[in-house]
């Protein structure tokens, strides 16, 4: 059910898919002479480039082979991506319009029929990430769908049941191990071939005006000594980290709103009141409007508090000996932070099991918009290792949720007497924490 389009809407409008998409503006930086792709990426580099590193163990340091010819560039901490690099660039507007139009079409043609919101939301986040990473080539040969399938295979290989993990000395396990290794290697070869094809297309087409992640990473190859394999690994990480996590949080947010109708009605009222204050019916709530909707942002924060997609965050290593709550932790110990438990700590949260966005508001406004500053709320981690795509993810989720609330009322299909019209929140654990069944809802056009 993945959706596709080739159009780009005007401000606040969802146009027909046949309208042409204007090209984005070209970058304003002045380039210098062109160099080879392996060292510089496919486009001219700016004059701030430094010599690639000589030590493969120090990819973050650039040193010159001639004393005094070029200074050493060393990154003492990971550089946060700039807003221009991590911005969604309004490309998600097309995907939001596609989802809204598909749901409206389904509600018009078959009223009272449920739609598979899990599939819609998964296709939406996949399209947004694919468009941001791949640029204009993301739908060539159904590439956005292909990347989604490849990512799902990654998850299956990572969390699938492997007998050799439980009976390591059984003679048959050697055969099973070789089989699993062959599957993994074949899958990695597919990834490598696909990403190599994308790189080649960017070089051949010279898509320096697309400002997608491929352009950004390849342009930084010389500055940080990145090899093509480094860049490919980064792209795979983006697909893994961005697609499933965002759509799962959106699904949880919709499920919680359905199960807490008073919260959903309040959110819809605030969104629609804001839209009516514009003096005309809006075709779409845009990114510029999000800052005027603090209750929407609080709703998304509450969904992340109760349902962080990565409940244990990412593993960390202690950099020095320390003592935590009476436990001695040696240096270089792998540490898991239970973000799920932190978000439900009774010492930090009142009525912690309730879905209550108001806890993130003060006098009707957001208490704080800086993620990672409060250690009782860590859905994206904190410090130097905070998720670099947190703002990207929030913008992607908020723009979708606000338009679903603006355009439609929502019901549970075939509400049974005694259920209260609620959906199951039973969960299953894999690589991410997710509901154990798909989310089917009935949309009503407003």
RANOR-V19026 format. One record per residue. N is the residue number from 0. PSI is psi as a letter, one per 20 degrees, with the letter a starting at -180 (* if undefined). OMEGA is omega in whole degrees, 0 to 359 (none if undefined). D_FIRST is the distance of its C-alpha to the first C-alpha in whole Angstrom. Layout:
# RANOR-V19026
n = {N	N}
psi = {PSI	PSI}
omega = {OMEGA	OMEGA}
d_first = {D_FIRST	D_FIRST}
This chain:
# RANOR-V19026
n = {0	1	2	3	4	5	6	7	8	9	10	11	12	13	14	15	16	17	18	19	20	21	22	23	24	25	26	27	28	29	30	31	32	33	34	35	36	37	38	39	40	41	42	43	44	45	46	47	48	49	50	51	52	53	54	55	56	57	58	59	60	61	62	63	64	65	66	67	68	69	70	71	72	73	74	75	76	77	78	79	80	81	82	83	84	85	86	87	88	89	90	91	92	93	94	95	96	97	98	99	100	101	102	103	104	105	106	107	108	109	110	111	112	113	114	115	116	117	118	119	120	121	122	123	124	125	126	127	128	129	130	131	132	133	134	135	136	137	138	139	140	141	142	143	144	145	146	147	148	149	150	151	152	153	154	155	156	157	158	159	160	161	162	163	164	165	166	167	168	169	170	171	172	173	174	175	176	177	178	179	180	181	182	183	184	185	186	187	188	189	190	191	192	193	194	195	196	197	198	199	200	201	202	203	204	205	206	207	208	209	210	211	212	213	214	215	216	217	218	219	220	221	222	223	224	225	226	227	228	229	230	231	232	233	234	235	236	237	238	239	240	241	242	243	244	245	246	247	248	249	250	251	252	253	254	255	256	257	258	259	260	261	262	263	264	265	266	267	268	269	270	271	272	273	274	275	276	277	278	279	280	281	282	283	284	285	286	287	288	289	290	291	292	293	294	295	296	297	298	299	300	301	302	303	304	305	306	307	308	309	310	311	312	313	314	315	316	317	318	319	320	321	322	323	324	325	326	327	328	329	330	331	332	333	334	335	336	337	338	339	340	341	342	343	344	345	346	347	348	349	350	351	352	353	354	355	356	357	358	359	360	361	362	363	364	365	366	367	368	369	370	371	372	373	374	375	376	377	378	379	380	381	382	383	384	385	386	387	388	389	390	391	392	393	394	395	396	397	398	399	400	401	402	403	404	405	406	407	408	409	410	411	412	413	414	415	416	417	418	419	420	421	422	423	424	425	426	427	428	429	430	431	432	433	434	435	436	437	438	439	440	441	442	443	444	445}
psi = {j	p	q	q	r	k	r	p	q	r	o	j	q	n	r	q	i	i	q	q	o	q	q	q	q	q	q	i	q	o	r	b	q	q	a	q	g	h	h	i	r	i	r	q	q	r	i	j	q	r	p	q	q	i	o	i	i	m	i	j	p	p	q	q	i	p	p	i	h	q	q	p	o	p	o	i	q	p	p	p	q	q	h	h	h	i	q	i	k	j	h	i	g	g	h	g	g	g	g	g	h	g	g	g	g	g	h	g	h	m	q	j	p	q	q	n	h	g	g	g	h	g	h	g	h	g	g	g	g	g	h	h	g	i	b	i	j	h	j	p	k	k	h	g	h	g	h	g	g	g	g	h	h	g	g	g	h	h	j	q	p	o	h	i	h	h	m	h	j	p	h	h	h	g	g	h	g	h	g	g	g	g	g	g	g	g	g	h	h	g	g	g	g	g	h	h	g	g	g	g	h	h	g	h	i	l	l	i	j	h	k	r	h	g	g	g	g	h	h	j	g	g	h	j	k	p	r	h	h	g	g	g	h	g	g	h	h	g	g	g	h	h	f	g	g	g	h	g	g	g	g	g	g	g	g	h	h	h	i	m	h	h	g	g	h	g	g	g	g	g	g	h	g	g	g	h	i	i	i	q	p	q	h	q	p	r	h	h	i	h	i	j	m	h	h	g	h	h	g	h	h	h	h	h	g	h	m	p	h	n	h	j	b	q	q	r	p	p	i	r	p	r	p	o	l	i	p	p	o	r	q	k	p	p	p	p	p	n	h	g	h	h	i	k	o	i	i	h	p	q	l	h	i	q	o	n	h	h	i	j	q	o	k	i	r	p	g	q	j	o	q	j	h	o	j	j	n	l	h	j	a	r	b	h	j	q	o	i	k	g	h	g	g	g	g	g	g	g	h	g	g	h	h	h	h	g	h	q	q	q	r	p	p	l	p	q	p	i	i	j	k	q	q	p	j	p	q	q	p	c	h	q	p	r	q	j	q	q	o	p	q	o	q	p	p	*}
omega = {180	186	179	177	178	184	175	188	170	183	174	182	176	186	172	187	183	183	183	179	179	180	177	179	180	177	184	184	179	183	172	185	181	177	184	182	186	182	191	190	188	183	177	179	175	187	181	183	177	182	179	183	178	182	180	179	180	182	182	180	178	181	179	179	179	182	176	184	179	183	178	178	181	178	180	177	181	179	176	179	180	179	181	181	185	183	179	176	177	179	179	180	179	182	177	179	180	180	180	181	177	179	179	178	179	180	179	184	183	179	180	176	182	176	180	183	178	181	179	184	177	179	180	182	177	180	180	181	179	180	181	181	189	183	186	183	190	182	177	180	180	189	179	177	180	179	177	178	179	179	178	176	175	182	180	180	182	187	181	180	178	185	183	176	184	179	189	186	178	183	182	184	178	178	180	179	179	179	179	179	179	178	181	181	178	180	178	177	177	177	183	181	181	180	176	177	179	178	181	179	179	178	183	182	182	184	181	179	185	178	175	184	178	177	182	183	180	179	181	185	183	186	182	176	181	172	176	179	175	182	179	179	178	178	178	178	179	179	182	188	190	190	187	182	183	183	178	178	176	179	177	180	178	180	179	178	177	181	177	188	180	177	180	180	179	179	179	180	181	180	183	175	177	181	180	179	178	178	178	179	180	174	183	169	186	181	181	182	188	181	179	183	182	180	175	180	178	178	179	177	180	176	178	178	183	188	174	184	175	190	179	184	178	179	176	173	175	183	180	175	180	178	181	177	178	180	176	180	179	175	178	174	177	185	174	179	183	180	178	181	179	180	179	180	181	178	184	187	172	180	192	181	182	174	190	181	183	181	180	181	174	185	176	181	178	178	180	179	182	182	175	181	182	187	172	182	187	180	179	184	182	175	183	184	176	181	182	181	184	181	176	182	181	179	180	183	184	183	177	183	183	179	173	179	182	188	189	160	188	178	175	180	175	181	182	180	179	180	181	179	181	177	180	176	177	187	173	185	173	173	176	175	184	172	185	174	181	181	177	180	178	179	174	182	180	none}
d_first = {0	4	6	10	13	17	19	20	22	25	27	25	23	19	20	19	16	19	22	23	23	26	27	28	32	33	35	38	40	43	42	45	45	42	42	41	37	38	40	39	35	35	36	40	41	42	46	45	44	46	47	45	46	48	47	44	44	44	41	42	45	46	50	52	54	57	59	59	56	53	53	51	47	46	43	45	42	38	37	35	32	34	32	31	29	27	26	23	25	22	20	17	18	16	13	14	15	11	10	13	13	10	12	15	14	12	16	18	17	17	19	19	16	14	11	9	10	10	7	7	10	10	7	10	13	12	12	15	17	16	17	20	21	20	21	21	20	16	14	17	16	12	14	12	10	13	15	12	13	16	17	15	18	21	20	21	24	25	25	25	28	31	34	36	36	38	40	41	44	43	44	41	39	40	38	35	35	35	32	30	32	31	27	27	29	27	24	26	27	23	23	26	26	22	24	27	25	24	27	29	27	28	31	31	30	32	29	31	30	27	28	25	25	26	29	30	31	32	35	36	36	40	41	40	40	37	36	33	32	32	30	27	28	27	24	23	24	22	19	20	22	19	16	16	19	18	15	17	19	17	16	20	21	19	20	24	24	23	26	28	28	31	29	26	29	31	28	27	30	31	28	29	32	32	30	32	35	34	35	32	29	26	23	22	24	24	25	29	29	28	31	33	30	32	31	27	28	30	27	25	28	29	25	26	30	28	25	26	23	26	29	31	30	31	35	38	41	44	46	50	51	51	51	48	50	52	50	52	49	50	49	46	44	41	40	36	36	35	33	31	35	36	34	35	39	41	44	41	39	40	38	36	34	33	30	33	32	35	36	35	37	41	42	38	38	36	38	37	34	36	34	35	39	39	39	38	35	33	29	29	33	36	38	38	35	33	29	30	26	27	27	24	22	24	23	19	19	22	20	17	19	22	19	18	21	23	20	20	22	20	21	21	20	23	25	28	31	33	29	30	26	25	22	23	24	25	24	23	25	23	23	22	23	20	20	20	17	14	14	14	16	17	17	20	21	24}
